Every structure is written in C-alpha cells, then in structure tokens.
C-alpha cells in the first residue's frame, strides 16, 4: 500500500502535468482532501519538490495561502544548470560560487548581466552579517533558487 506522502506527491505531479508544468495549490485545502495535517503537505513539498529535482516552489501569502509549483523546463544550457544545481551541495563558499558563475557565463548558460546579478546576490558583502557556517548554506540556497528561476 502506498504511503500518504507518495499519494500526495503523485496527486501534485498529476496536477502539474494537467496544467502543462505549473500549478497552484492551497495547503489547507489539499490537507482536507487527503485527511491529513497541513504539515504533511509541507513535508511532501520540502522533500519531493526541491530545486534539485527540477521544481520551483513559491509560497504566496494572502488569499488562503497558495503555493505555486513549477516544473523547470530544461533546454541544452538548462541541462547543464540543472546538473550543477543537483550536484552543488548545501554549502558554497564565496570563491566557489564565483567559479560556478564564471563557468556559467563562459559556457553561455547565462548572460553576463545575469552572472553579475548572481554574483551580487551571493557576495560576502551581502551575506557578511550572517555567521560563517550559515553564510555558505544561505549562499548555496540563494544561488540554486536564482538559477532555478532562470530556468522557469
């Protein structure tokens, strides 16, 4: 018998397929449909619809708290970016992020302008107030999410 998490995941994926790559759900409504707590929906979203797996999840406050889920469309340069996002890990130094971004520009996976924006968002100047172990975690998260938004 399938676990509840598997059923919720399959349901959401079917919704995404039916709407050609993107859908919006209301967490409480979906929890009522599956007769579970809303945190179960959060668990499924946090573990099964990650950037590493090719999804871009965005919470929208107000109007009942909708959650937008988009499957990233992957092209040739998108394949390269998805591979990097999936293999990047959960922590990234400033130097490593600069190397990644420079490679993205060199391989023409992103434009120079996009690269400058990525560098600005992941710089130590911006993240300097965050303690070091967390800084590298936030840098990796920011870079992954920004790359995924470029693929959407």
PyMOL commands that set and color helices and strands:
alter all, ss='L'
color gray80, all
select helices_A, chain A and resi 4-18+27-33+38-48+51-53+76-87+94-106+112-121+124-127+132-151
alter helices_A, ss='H'
color red, helices_A
select strands_A, chain A and resi 22-26+55-60+66-71
alter strands_A, ss='S'
color yellow, strands_A
deselect
rebuild
show_as cartoon
